Amino acid sequence: MNARKAAQLASRYLDPAARPEDRGAQVFEGDLPPHGEGAALILITRPGPTDPMDWSCWAVPEFK
């Protein structure tokens, strides 16, 4: 049986319009849970939620 478990590993909402430190390239570092051969971290980019934030962002990252 291959049980799947969902858990939020990290969360960060960027607001470059209001926070100058959120402008430009961003770096993310984090520890991943133990994994076996063939594991993958999938990052999907989507447009921002509003016109002032119409830039690409990670949405619903998946680790499997």
PDBQT receptor file of N, H, CA, C and O in Angstrom, charges set to zero:
ATOM      1  N   MET A   1       0.844  -1.186   0.000  1.00  0.00    +0.000 N 
ATOM      2  CA  MET A   1       0.000   0.000   0.000  1.00  0.00    +0.000 C 
ATOM      3  C   MET A   1       0.881   1.239   0.000  1.00  0.00    +0.000 C 
ATOM      4  O   MET A   1       1.828   1.324   0.782  1.00  0.00    +0.000 OA
ATOM      5  N   ASN A   2       0.586   2.185  -0.854  1.00  0.00    +0.000 N 
ATOM      6  H   ASN A   2      -0.183   2.116  -1.490  1.00  0.00    +0.000 HD
ATOM      7  CA  ASN A   2       1.361   3.425  -0.973  1.00  0.00    +0.000 C 
ATOM      8  C   ASN A   2       0.536   4.561  -0.379  1.00  0.00    +0.000 C 
ATOM      9  O   ASN A   2      -0.244   5.200  -1.085  1.00  0.00    +0.000 OA
ATOM     10  N   ALA A   3       0.704   4.812   0.905  1.00  0.00    +0.000 N 
ATOM     11  H   ALA A   3       1.338   4.293   1.479  1.00  0.00    +0.000 HD
ATOM     12  CA  ALA A   3      -0.059   5.879   1.573  1.00  0.00    +0.000 C 
ATOM     13  C   ALA A   3       0.527   7.239   1.227  1.00  0.00    +0.000 C 
ATOM     14  O   ALA A   3       1.744   7.422   1.245  1.00  0.00    +0.000 OA
ATOM     15  N   ARG A   4      -0.331   8.176   0.916  1.00  0.00    +0.000 N 
ATOM     16  H   ARG A   4      -1.319   8.028   0.901  1.00  0.00    +0.000 HD
ATOM     17  CA  ARG A   4       0.109   9.547   0.610  1.00  0.00    +0.000 C 
ATOM     18  C   ARG A   4      -0.237  10.428   1.793  1.00  0.00    +0.000 C 
ATOM     19  O   ARG A   4      -1.294  10.279   2.406  1.00  0.00    +0.000 OA
ATOM     20  N   LYS A   5       0.651  11.337   2.103  1.00  0.00    +0.000 N 
ATOM     21  H   LYS A   5       1.509  11.458   1.605  1.00  0.00    +0.000 HD
ATOM     22  CA  LYS A   5       0.443  12.239   3.225  1.00  0.00    +0.000 C 
ATOM     23  C   LYS A   5       0.718  13.658   2.751  1.00  0.00    +0.000 C 
ATOM     24  O   LYS A   5       1.744  13.916   2.122  1.00  0.00    +0.000 OA
ATOM     25  N   ALA A   6      -0.184  14.571   3.046  1.00  0.00    +0.000 N 
ATOM     26  H   ALA A   6      -1.018  14.362   3.557  1.00  0.00    +0.000 HD
ATOM     27  CA  ALA A   6      -0.003  15.974   2.664  1.00  0.00    +0.000 C 
ATOM     28  C   ALA A   6       0.419  16.773   3.890  1.00  0.00    +0.000 C 
ATOM     29  O   ALA A   6      -0.127  16.592   4.978  1.00  0.00    +0.000 OA
ATOM     30  N   ALA A   7       1.396  17.659   3.706  1.00  0.00    +0.000 N 
ATOM     31  H   ALA A   7       1.840  17.806   2.822  1.00  0.00    +0.000 HD
ATOM     32  CA  ALA A   7       1.855  18.523   4.795  1.00  0.00    +0.000 C 
ATOM     33  C   ALA A   7       2.426  19.801   4.196  1.00  0.00    +0.000 C 
ATOM     34  O   ALA A   7       3.147  19.753   3.200  1.00  0.00    +0.000 OA
ATOM     35  N   GLN A   8       2.110  20.929   4.793  1.00  0.00    +0.000 N 
ATOM     36  H   GLN A   8       1.524  20.967   5.602  1.00  0.00    +0.000 HD
ATOM     37  CA  GLN A   8       2.682  22.194   4.336  1.00  0.00    +0.000 C 
ATOM     38  C   GLN A   8       4.097  22.302   4.892  1.00  0.00    +0.000 C 
ATOM     39  O   GLN A   8       4.300  22.282   6.106  1.00  0.00    +0.000 OA
ATOM     40  N   LEU A   9       5.070  22.416   3.997  1.00  0.00    +0.000 N 
ATOM     41  H   LEU A   9       4.905  22.432   3.011  1.00  0.00    +0.000 HD
ATOM     42  CA  LEU A   9       6.464  22.490   4.402  1.00  0.00    +0.000 C 
ATOM     43  C   LEU A   9       6.904  23.919   4.651  1.00  0.00    +0.000 C 
ATOM     44  O   LEU A   9       7.743  24.169   5.516  1.00  0.00    +0.000 OA
ATOM     45  N   ALA A  10       6.347  24.859   3.901  1.00  0.00    +0.000 N 
ATOM     46  H   ALA A  10       5.666  24.656   3.198  1.00  0.00    +0.000 HD
ATOM     47  CA  ALA A  10       6.722  26.265   4.047  1.00  0.00    +0.000 C 
ATOM     48  C   ALA A  10       5.681  27.125   3.351  1.00  0.00    +0.000 C 
ATOM     49  O   ALA A  10       4.947  26.654   2.482  1.00  0.00    +0.000 OA
ATOM     50  N   SER A  11       5.628  28.392   3.744  1.00  0.00    +0.000 N 
ATOM     51  H   SER A  11       6.225  28.774   4.449  1.00  0.00    +0.000 HD
ATOM     52  CA  SER A  11       4.728  29.334   3.103  1.00  0.00    +0.000 C 
ATOM     53  C   SER A  11       5.354  30.717   3.147  1.00  0.00    +0.000 C 
ATOM     54  O   SER A  11       5.861  31.142   4.185  1.00  0.00    +0.000 OA
ATOM     55  N   ARG A  12       5.318  31.420   2.019  1.00  0.00    +0.000 N 
ATOM     56  H   ARG A  12       4.905  31.075   1.176  1.00  0.00    +0.000 HD
ATOM     57  CA  ARG A  12       5.845  32.785   1.969  1.00  0.00    +0.000 C 
ATOM     58  C   ARG A  12       5.113  33.505   0.860  1.00  0.00    +0.000 C 
ATOM     59  O   ARG A  12       5.171  33.085  -0.296  1.00  0.00    +0.000 OA
ATOM     60  N   TYR A  13       4.423  34.588   1.195  1.00  0.00    +0.000 N 
ATOM     61  H   TYR A  13       4.376  34.929   2.134  1.00  0.00    +0.000 HD
ATOM     62  CA  TYR A  13       3.694  35.381   0.216  1.00  0.00    +0.000 C 
ATOM     63  C   TYR A  13       4.508  36.638  -0.057  1.00  0.00    +0.000 C 
ATOM     64  O   TYR A  13       4.767  37.422   0.856  1.00  0.00    +0.000 OA
ATOM     65  N   LEU A  14       4.910  36.831  -1.302  1.00  0.00    +0.000 N 
ATOM     66  H   LEU A  14       4.700  36.194  -2.044  1.00  0.00    +0.000 HD
ATOM     67  CA  LEU A  14       5.691  38.018  -1.677  1.00  0.00    +0.000 C 
ATOM     68  C   LEU A  14       4.758  39.161  -2.047  1.00  0.00    +0.000 C 
ATOM     69  O   LEU A  14       3.730  38.949  -2.691  1.00  0.00    +0.000 OA
ATOM     70  N   ASP A  15       5.116  40.363  -1.643  1.00  0.00    +0.000 N 
ATOM     71  H   ASP A  15       5.951  40.535  -1.120  1.00  0.00    +0.000 HD
ATOM     72  CA  ASP A  15       4.332  41.561  -1.949  1.00  0.00    +0.000 C 
ATOM     73  C   ASP A  15       5.288  42.656  -2.417  1.00  0.00    +0.000 C 
ATOM     74  O   ASP A  15       5.564  43.597  -1.673  1.00  0.00    +0.000 OA
ATOM     75  N   PRO A  16       5.801  42.539  -3.657  1.00  0.00    +0.000 N 
ATOM     76  CA  PRO A  16       6.797  43.493  -4.136  1.00  0.00    +0.000 C 
ATOM     77  C   PRO A  16       6.275  44.927  -4.275  1.00  0.00    +0.000 C 
ATOM     78  O   PRO A  16       7.063  45.872  -4.244  1.00  0.00    +0.000 OA
ATOM     79  N   ALA A  17       4.964  45.101  -4.427  1.00  0.00    +0.000 N 
ATOM     80  H   ALA A  17       4.324  44.333  -4.452  1.00  0.00    +0.000 HD
ATOM     81  CA  ALA A  17       4.417  46.459  -4.539  1.00  0.00    +0.000 C 
ATOM     82  C   ALA A  17       4.571  47.217  -3.220  1.00  0.00    +0.000 C 
ATOM     83  O   ALA A  17       4.819  48.422  -3.230  1.00  0.00    +0.000 OA
ATOM     84  N   ALA A  18       4.428  46.536  -2.102  1.00  0.00    +0.000 N 
ATOM     85  H   ALA A  18       4.227  45.556  -2.094  1.00  0.00    +0.000 HD
ATOM     86  CA  ALA A  18       4.485  47.187  -0.795  1.00  0.00    +0.000 C 
ATOM     87  C   ALA A  18       5.794  46.964  -0.050  1.00  0.00    +0.000 C 
ATOM     88  O   ALA A  18       6.130  47.740   0.845  1.00  0.00    +0.000 OA
ATOM     89  N   ARG A  19       6.543  45.915  -0.401  1.00  0.00    +0.000 N 
ATOM     90  H   ARG A  19       6.270  45.284  -1.128  1.00  0.00    +0.000 HD
ATOM     91  CA  ARG A  19       7.770  45.574   0.326  1.00  0.00    +0.000 C 
ATOM     92  C   ARG A  19       8.958  45.543  -0.621  1.00  0.00    +0.000 C 
ATOM     93  O   ARG A  19       9.112  44.584  -1.377  1.00  0.00    +0.000 OA
ATOM     94  N   PRO A  20       9.805  46.571  -0.599  1.00  0.00    +0.000 N 
ATOM     95  CA  PRO A  20      10.961  46.600  -1.499  1.00  0.00    +0.000 C 
ATOM     96  C   PRO A  20      11.852  45.357  -1.394  1.00  0.00    +0.000 C 
ATOM     97  O   PRO A  20      12.438  44.937  -2.392  1.00  0.00    +0.000 OA
ATOM     98  N   GLU A  21      11.962  44.762  -0.197  1.00  0.00    +0.000 N 
ATOM     99  H   GLU A  21      11.486  45.103   0.614  1.00  0.00    +0.000 HD
ATOM    100  CA  GLU A  21      12.808  43.571  -0.041  1.00  0.00    +0.000 C 
ATOM    101  C   GLU A  21      12.251  42.357  -0.780  1.00  0.00    +0.000 C 
ATOM    102  O   GLU A  21      12.961  41.367  -0.958  1.00  0.00    +0.000 OA
ATOM    103  N   ASP A  22      10.992  42.419  -1.213  1.00  0.00    +0.000 N 
ATOM    104  H   ASP A  22      10.416  43.223  -1.069  1.00  0.00    +0.000 HD
ATOM    105  CA  ASP A  22      10.401  41.327  -1.978  1.00  0.00    +0.000 C 
ATOM    106  C   ASP A  22      10.628  41.471  -3.481  1.00  0.00    +0.000 C 
ATOM    107  O   ASP A  22      10.210  40.607  -4.252  1.00  0.00    +0.000 OA
ATOM    108  N   ARG A  23      11.279  42.542  -3.901  1.00  0.00    +0.000 N 
ATOM    109  H   ARG A  23      11.618  43.244  -3.274  1.00  0.00    +0.000 HD
ATOM    110  CA  ARG A  23      11.529  42.765  -5.330  1.00  0.00    +0.000 C 
ATOM    111  C   ARG A  23      12.792  42.039  -5.751  1.00  0.00    +0.000 C 
ATOM    112  O   ARG A  23      13.706  41.840  -4.951  1.00  0.00    +0.000 OA
ATOM    113  N   GLY A  24      12.833  41.651  -7.000  1.00  0.00    +0.000 N 
ATOM    114  H   GLY A  24      12.090  41.813  -7.650  1.00  0.00    +0.000 HD
ATOM    115  CA  GLY A  24      14.018  40.973  -7.526  1.00  0.00    +0.000 C 
ATOM    116  C   GLY A  24      13.962  39.476  -7.276  1.00  0.00    +0.000 C 
ATOM    117  O   GLY A  24      12.951  38.936  -6.827  1.00  0.00    +0.000 OA
ATOM    118  N   ALA A  25      15.081  38.816  -7.579  1.00  0.00    +0.000 N 
ATOM    119  H   ALA A  25      15.902  39.254  -7.944  1.00  0.00    +0.000 HD
ATOM    120  CA  ALA A  25      15.160  37.364  -7.417  1.00  0.00    +0.000 C 
ATOM    121  C   ALA A  25      15.068  36.990  -5.945  1.00  0.00    +0.000 C 
ATOM    122  O   ALA A  25      15.619  37.673  -5.082  1.00  0.00    +0.000 OA
ATOM    123  N   GLN A  26      14.371  35.906  -5.673  1.00  0.00    +0.000 N 
ATOM    124  H   GLN A  26      13.923  35.351  -6.374  1.00  0.00    +0.000 HD
ATOM    125  CA  GLN A  26      14.207  35.404  -4.306  1.00  0.00    +0.000 C 
ATOM    126  C   GLN A  26      14.849  34.018  -4.205  1.00  0.00    +0.000 C 
ATOM    127  O   GLN A  26      14.843  33.245  -5.162  1.00  0.00    +0.000 OA
ATOM    128  N   VAL A  27      15.395  33.726  -3.037  1.00  0.00    +0.000 N 
ATOM    129  H   VAL A  27      15.399  34.354  -2.259  1.00  0.00    +0.000 HD
ATOM    130  CA  VAL A  27      16.017  32.428  -2.792  1.00  0.00    +0.000 C 
ATOM    131  C   VAL A  27      15.194  31.687  -1.746  1.00  0.00    +0.000 C 
ATOM    132  O   VAL A  27      14.786  32.266  -0.739  1.00  0.00    +0.000 OA
ATOM    133  N   PHE A  28      14.958  30.420  -1.990  1.00  0.00    +0.000 N 
ATOM    134  H   PHE A  28      15.290  29.950  -2.808  1.00  0.00    +0.000 HD
ATOM    135  CA  PHE A  28      14.251  29.581  -1.026  1.00  0.00    +0.000 C 
ATOM    136  C   PHE A  28      15.133  28.399  -0.680  1.00  0.00    +0.000 C 
ATOM    137  O   PHE A  28      15.664  27.733  -1.569  1.00  0.00    +0.000 OA
ATOM    138  N   GLU A  29      15.291  28.138   0.599  1.00  0.00    +0.000 N 
ATOM    139  H   GLU A  29      14.860  28.679   1.321  1.00  0.00    +0.000 HD
ATOM    140  CA  GLU A  29      16.010  26.955   1.062  1.00  0.00    +0.000 C 
ATOM    141  C   GLU A  29      15.150  26.262   2.106  1.00  0.00    +0.000 C 
ATOM    142  O   GLU A  29      14.510  26.921   2.926  1.00  0.00    +0.000 OA
ATOM    143  N   GLY A  30      15.134  24.966   2.080  1.00  0.00    +0.000 N 
ATOM    144  H   GLY A  30      15.653  24.431   1.414  1.00  0.00    +0.000 HD
ATOM    145  CA  GLY A  30      14.362  24.222   3.066  1.00  0.00    +0.000 C 
ATOM    146  C   GLY A  30      14.730  22.756   3.027  1.00  0.00    +0.000 C 
ATOM    147  O   GLY A  30      15.207  22.245   2.014  1.00  0.00    +0.000 OA
ATOM    148  N   ASP A  31      14.505  22.095   4.125  1.00  0.00    +0.000 N 
ATOM    149  H   ASP A  31      14.117  22.510   4.948  1.00  0.00    +0.000 HD
ATOM    150  CA  ASP A  31      14.773  20.662   4.208  1.00  0.00    +0.000 C 
ATOM    151  C   ASP A  31      13.561  19.888   3.721  1.00  0.00    +0.000 C 
ATOM    152  O   ASP A  31      12.423  20.220   4.051  1.00  0.00    +0.000 OA
ATOM    153  N   LEU A  32      13.814  18.864   2.941  1.00  0.00    +0.000 N 
ATOM    154  H   LEU A  32      14.739  18.595   2.672  1.00  0.00    +0.000 HD
ATOM    155  CA  LEU A  32      12.744  17.998   2.462  1.00  0.00    +0.000 C 
ATOM    156  C   LEU A  32      12.674  16.769   3.359  1.00  0.00    +0.000 C 
ATOM    157  O   LEU A  32      13.677  16.372   3.951  1.00  0.00    +0.000 OA
ATOM    158  N   PRO A  33      11.516  16.179   3.458  1.00  0.00    +0.000 N 
ATOM    159  CA  PRO A  33      11.391  14.969   4.268  1.00  0.00    +0.000 C 
ATOM    160  C   PRO A  33      12.219  13.834   3.660  1.00  0.00    +0.000 C 
ATOM    161  O   PRO A  33      12.607  13.906   2.494  1.00  0.00    +0.000 OA
ATOM    162  N   PRO A  34      12.487  12.798   4.437  1.00  0.00    +0.000 N 
ATOM    163  CA  PRO A  34      13.214  11.648   3.876  1.00  0.00    +0.000 C 
ATOM    164  C   PRO A  34      12.507  11.134   2.621  1.00  0.00    +0.000 C 
ATOM    165  O   PRO A  34      11.278  11.131   2.545  1.00  0.00    +0.000 OA
ATOM    166  N   HIS A  35      13.300  10.700   1.640  1.00  0.00    +0.000 N 
ATOM    167  H   HIS A  35      14.298  10.703   1.702  1.00  0.00    +0.000 HD
ATOM    168  CA  HIS A  35      12.712  10.267   0.381  1.00  0.00    +0.000 C 
ATOM    169  C   HIS A  35      13.558   9.162  -0.243  1.00  0.00    +0.000 C 
ATOM    170  O   HIS A  35      14.730   8.996   0.096  1.00  0.00    +0.000 OA
ATOM    171  N   GLY A  36      12.972   8.436  -1.124  1.00  0.00    +0.000 N 
ATOM    172  H   GLY A  36      12.020   8.570  -1.398  1.00  0.00    +0.000 HD
ATOM    173  CA  GLY A  36      13.652   7.344  -1.812  1.00  0.00    +0.000 C 
ATOM    174  C   GLY A  36      14.050   7.750  -3.225  1.00  0.00    +0.000 C 
ATOM    175  O   GLY A  36      13.825   8.880  -3.660  1.00  0.00    +0.000 OA
ATOM    176  N   GLU A  37      14.635   6.811  -3.912  1.00  0.00    +0.000 N 
ATOM    177  H   GLU A  37      14.817   5.894  -3.559  1.00  0.00    +0.000 HD
ATOM    178  CA  GLU A  37      15.049   7.034  -5.295  1.00  0.00    +0.000 C 
ATOM    179  C   GLU A  37      13.841   7.368  -6.156  1.00  0.00    +0.000 C 
ATOM    180  O   GLU A  37      12.785   6.752  -6.014  1.00  0.00    +0.000 OA
ATOM    181  N   GLY A  38      13.990   8.329  -7.036  1.00  0.00    +0.000 N 
ATOM    182  H   GLY A  38      14.847   8.830  -7.151  1.00  0.00    +0.000 HD
ATOM    183  CA  GLY A  38      12.894   8.719  -7.925  1.00  0.00    +0.000 C 
ATOM    184  C   GLY A  38      12.021   9.823  -7.358  1.00  0.00    +0.000 C 
ATOM    185  O   GLY A  38      11.047  10.222  -7.995  1.00  0.00    +0.000 OA
ATOM    186  N   ALA A  39      12.351  10.327  -6.167  1.00  0.00    +0.000 N 
ATOM    187  H   ALA A  39      13.143  10.002  -5.650  1.00  0.00    +0.000 HD
ATOM    188  CA  ALA A  39      11.569  11.424  -5.594  1.00  0.00    +0.000 C 
ATOM    189  C   ALA A  39      11.735  12.678  -6.452  1.00  0.00    +0.000 C 
ATOM    190  O   ALA A  39      12.751  12.843  -7.127  1.00  0.00    +0.000 OA
ATOM    191  N   ALA A  40      10.745  13.552  -6.423  1.00  0.00    +0.000 N 
ATOM    192  H   ALA A  40       9.919  13.419  -5.874  1.00  0.00    +0.000 HD
ATOM    193  CA  ALA A  40      10.799  14.768  -7.232  1.00  0.00    +0.000 C 
ATOM    194  C   ALA A  40      10.121  15.925  -6.502  1.00  0.00    +0.000 C 
ATOM    195  O   ALA A  40       9.128  15.736  -5.800  1.00  0.00    +0.000 OA
ATOM    196  N   LEU A  41      10.668  17.114  -6.677  1.00  0.00    +0.000 N 
ATOM    197  H   LEU A  41      11.475  17.268  -7.248  1.00  0.00    +0.000 HD
ATOM    198  CA  LEU A  41      10.051  18.348  -6.203  1.00  0.00    +0.000 C 
ATOM    199  C   LEU A  41       9.553  19.065  -7.446  1.00  0.00    +0.000 C 
ATOM    200  O   LEU A  41      10.344  19.424  -8.318  1.00  0.00    +0.000 OA
ATOM    201  N   ILE A  42       8.244  19.275  -7.533  1.00  0.00    +0.000 N 
ATOM    202  H   ILE A  42       7.601  18.983  -6.825  1.00  0.00    +0.000 HD
ATOM    203  CA  ILE A  42       7.635  19.875  -8.717  1.00  0.00    +0.000 C 
ATOM    204  C   ILE A  42       7.161  21.281  -8.358  1.00  0.00    +0.000 C 
ATOM    205  O   ILE A  42       6.340  21.449  -7.456  1.00  0.00    +0.000 OA
ATOM    206  N   LEU A  43       7.676  22.287  -9.058  1.00  0.00    +0.000 N 
ATOM    207  H   LEU A  43       8.343  22.151  -9.791  1.00  0.00    +0.000 HD
ATOM    208  CA  LEU A  43       7.296  23.682  -8.850  1.00  0.00    +0.000 C 
ATOM    209  C   LEU A  43       6.606  24.182 -10.106  1.00  0.00    +0.000 C 
ATOM    210  O   LEU A  43       7.178  24.129 -11.195  1.00  0.00    +0.000 OA
ATOM    211  N   ILE A  44       5.395  24.662  -9.964  1.00  0.00    +0.000 N 
ATOM    212  H   ILE A  44       4.930  24.705  -9.080  1.00  0.00    +0.000 HD
ATOM    213  CA  ILE A  44       4.606  25.175 -11.083  1.00  0.00    +0.000 C 
ATOM    214  C   ILE A  44       4.532  26.693 -10.931  1.00  0.00    +0.000 C 
ATOM    215  O   ILE A  44       4.306  27.190  -9.828  1.00  0.00    +0.000 OA
ATOM    216  N   THR A  45       4.718  27.423 -12.006  1.00  0.00    +0.000 N 
ATOM    217  H   THR A  45       4.902  27.020 -12.902  1.00  0.00    +0.000 HD
ATOM    218  CA  THR A  45       4.593  28.878 -11.938  1.00  0.00    +0.000 C 
ATOM    219  C   THR A  45       3.256  29.305 -12.515  1.00  0.00    +0.000 C 
ATOM    220  O   THR A  45       2.765  28.740 -13.492  1.00  0.00    +0.000 OA
ATOM    221  N   ARG A  46       2.686  30.311 -11.888  1.00  0.00    +0.000 N 
ATOM    222  H   ARG A  46       3.085  30.770 -11.094  1.00  0.00    +0.000 HD
ATOM    223  CA  ARG A  46       1.414  30.898 -12.330  1.00  0.00    +0.000 C 
ATOM    224  C   ARG A  46       1.526  32.402 -12.195  1.00  0.00    +0.000 C 
ATOM    225  O   ARG A  46       2.377  32.883 -11.447  1.00  0.00    +0.000 OA
ATOM    226  N   PRO A  47       0.693  33.165 -12.897  1.00  0.00    +0.000 N 
ATOM    227  CA  PRO A  47       0.724  34.613 -12.754  1.00  0.00    +0.000 C 
ATOM    228  C   PRO A  47       0.248  35.026 -11.364  1.00  0.00    +0.000 C 
ATOM    229  O   PRO A  47      -0.493  34.293 -10.708  1.00  0.00    +0.000 OA
ATOM    230  N   GLY A  48       0.678  36.198 -10.927  1.00  0.00    +0.000 N 
ATOM    231  H   GLY A  48       1.280  36.793 -11.460  1.00  0.00    +0.000 HD
ATOM    232  CA  GLY A  48       0.261  36.722  -9.629  1.00  0.00    +0.000 C 
ATOM    233  C   GLY A  48      -1.238  36.965  -9.568  1.00  0.00    +0.000 C 
ATOM    234  O   GLY A  48      -1.903  37.002 -10.603  1.00  0.00    +0.000 OA
ATOM    235  N   PRO A  49      -1.784  37.134  -8.350  1.00  0.00    +0.000 N 
ATOM    236  CA  PRO A  49      -3.225  37.238  -8.184  1.00  0.00    +0.000 C 
ATOM    237  C   PRO A  49      -3.843  38.577  -8.580  1.00  0.00    +0.000 C 
ATOM    238  O   PRO A  49      -5.054  38.642  -8.793  1.00  0.00    +0.000 OA
ATOM    239  N   THR A  50      -3.057  39.643  -8.687  1.00  0.00    +0.000 N 
ATOM    240  H   THR A  50      -2.073  39.591  -8.514  1.00  0.00    +0.000 HD
ATOM    241  CA  THR A  50      -3.603  40.961  -9.016  1.00  0.00    +0.000 C 
ATOM    242  C   THR A  50      -2.723  41.642 -10.053  1.00  0.00    +0.000 C 
ATOM    243  O   THR A  50      -1.594  41.209 -10.283  1.00  0.00    +0.000 OA
ATOM    244  N   ASP A  51      -3.223  42.707 -10.685  1.00  0.00    +0.000 N 
ATOM    245  H   ASP A  51      -4.140  43.059 -10.498  1.00  0.00    +0.000 HD
ATOM    246  CA  ASP A  51      -2.429  43.429 -11.677  1.00  0.00    +0.000 C 
ATOM    247  C   ASP A  51      -1.096  43.942 -11.124  1.00  0.00    +0.000 C 
ATOM    248  O   ASP A  51      -0.071  43.771 -11.784  1.00  0.00    +0.000 OA
ATOM    249  N   PRO A  52      -1.068  44.573  -9.924  1.00  0.00    +0.000 N 
ATOM    250  CA  PRO A  52       0.238  45.017  -9.407  1.00  0.00    +0.000 C 
ATOM    251  C   PRO A  52       1.178  43.850  -9.129  1.00  0.00    +0.000 C 
ATOM    252  O   PRO A  52       2.391  44.037  -9.042  1.00  0.00    +0.000 OA
ATOM    253  N   MET A  53       0.627  42.653  -8.989  1.00  0.00    +0.000 N 
ATOM    254  H   MET A  53      -0.359  42.502  -9.059  1.00  0.00    +0.000 HD
ATOM    255  CA  MET A  53       1.456  41.484  -8.718  1.00  0.00    +0.000 C 
ATOM    256  C   MET A  53       1.420  40.522  -9.904  1.00  0.00    +0.000 C 
ATOM    257  O   MET A  53       1.444  39.306  -9.714  1.00  0.00    +0.000 OA
ATOM    258  N   ASP A  54       1.363  41.044 -11.097  1.00  0.00    +0.000 N 
ATOM    259  H   ASP A  54       1.343  42.031 -11.252  1.00  0.00    +0.000 HD
ATOM    260  CA  ASP A  54       1.289  40.201 -12.287  1.00  0.00    +0.000 C 
ATOM    261  C   ASP A  54       2.688  39.727 -12.675  1.00  0.00    +0.000 C 
ATOM    262  O   ASP A  54       3.254  40.144 -13.685  1.00  0.00    +0.000 OA
ATOM    263  N   TRP A  55       3.205  38.870 -11.864  1.00  0.00    +0.000 N 
ATOM    264  H   TRP A  55       2.745  38.531 -11.043  1.00  0.00    +0.000 HD
ATOM    265  CA  TRP A  55       4.508  38.261 -12.093  1.00  0.00    +0.000 C 
ATOM    266  C   TRP A  55       4.366  36.792 -11.745  1.00  0.00    +0.000 C 
ATOM    267  O   TRP A  55       3.417  36.404 -11.065  1.00  0.00    +0.000 OA
ATOM    268  N   SER A  56       5.267  36.000 -12.190  1.00  0.00    +0.000 N 
ATOM    269  H   SER A  56       6.038  36.315 -12.743  1.00  0.00    +0.000 HD
ATOM    270  CA  SER A  56       5.163  34.565 -11.946  1.00  0.00    +0.000 C 
ATOM    271  C   SER A  56       5.455  34.222 -10.501  1.00  0.00    +0.000 C 
ATOM    272  O   SER A  56       6.276  34.870  -9.851  1.00  0.00    +0.000 OA
ATOM    273  N   CYS A  57       4.785  33.207 -10.006  1.00  0.00    +0.000 N 
ATOM    274  H   CYS A  57       4.118  32.681 -10.534  1.00  0.00    +0.000 HD
ATOM    275  CA  CYS A  57       4.996  32.742  -8.634  1.00  0.00    +0.000 C 
ATOM    276  C   CYS A  57       4.846  31.228  -8.598  1.00  0.00    +0.000 C 
ATOM    277  O   CYS A  57       4.247  30.635  -9.494  1.00  0.00    +0.000 OA
ATOM    278  N   TRP A  58       5.390  30.612  -7.564  1.00  0.00    +0.000 N 
ATOM    279  H   TRP A  58       5.877  31.094  -6.836  1.00  0.00    +0.000 HD
ATOM    280  CA  TRP A  58       5.202  29.183  -7.385  1.00  0.00    +0.000 C 
ATOM    281  C   TRP A  58       3.805  28.957  -6.874  1.00  0.00    +0.000 C 
ATOM    282  O   TRP A  58       3.325  29.709  -6.025  1.00  0.00    +0.000 OA
ATOM    283  N   ALA A  59       3.160  27.962  -7.359  1.00  0.00    +0.000 N 
ATOM    284  H   ALA A  59       3.550  27.351  -8.048  1.00  0.00    +0.000 HD
ATOM    285  CA  ALA A  59       1.806  27.646  -6.906  1.00  0.00    +0.000 C 
ATOM    286  C   ALA A  59       1.692  26.143  -6.722  1.00  0.00    +0.000 C 
ATOM    287  O   ALA A  59       2.045  25.373  -7.616  1.00  0.00    +0.000 OA
ATOM    288  N   VAL A  60       1.217  25.741  -5.605  1.00  0.00    +0.000 N 
ATOM    289  H   VAL A  60       0.930  26.366  -4.879  1.00  0.00    +0.000 HD
ATOM    290  CA  VAL A  60       0.960  24.348  -5.276  1.00  0.00    +0.000 C 
ATOM    291  C   VAL A  60       2.179  23.457  -5.568  1.00  0.00    +0.000 C 
ATOM    292  O   VAL A  60       2.085  22.519  -6.360  1.00  0.00    +0.000 OA
ATOM    293  N   PRO A  61       3.328  23.754  -4.924  1.00  0.00    +0.000 N 
ATOM    294  CA  PRO A  61       4.473  22.869  -5.134  1.00  0.00    +0.000 C 
ATOM    295  C   PRO A  61       4.148  21.463  -4.615  1.00  0.00    +0.000 C 
ATOM    296  O   PRO A  61       3.383  21.308  -3.662  1.00  0.00    +0.000 OA
ATOM    297  N   GLU A  62       4.724  20.462  -5.239  1.00  0.00    +0.000 N 
ATOM    298  H   GLU A  62       5.345  20.589  -6.013  1.00  0.00    +0.000 HD
ATOM    299  CA  GLU A  62       4.439  19.079  -4.871  1.00  0.00    +0.000 C 
ATOM    300  C   GLU A  62       5.746  18.308  -4.733  1.00  0.00    +0.000 C 
ATOM    301  O   GLU A  62       6.628  18.412  -5.585  1.00  0.00    +0.000 OA
ATOM    302  N   PHE A  63       5.863  17.546  -3.672  1.00  0.00    +0.000 N 
ATOM    303  H   PHE A  63       5.147  17.462  -2.980  1.00  0.00    +0.000 HD
ATOM    304  CA  PHE A  63       7.028  16.680  -3.440  1.00  0.00    +0.000 C 
ATOM    305  C   PHE A  63       6.530  15.255  -3.438  1.00  0.00    +0.000 C 
ATOM    306  O   PHE A  63       5.678  14.881  -2.632  1.00  0.00    +0.000 OA
ATOM    307  N   LYS A  64       7.070  14.458  -4.350  1.00  0.00    +0.000 N 
ATOM    308  H   LYS A  64       7.763  14.762  -5.004  1.00  0.00    +0.000 HD
ATOM    309  CA  LYS A  64       6.655  13.042  -4.372  1.00  0.00    +0.000 C 
ATOM    310  C   LYS A  64       7.818  12.171  -4.725  1.00  0.00    +0.000 C 
ATOM    311  O   LYS A  64       7.676  10.950  -4.797  1.00  0.00    +0.000 OA
TER     312      LYS A  64
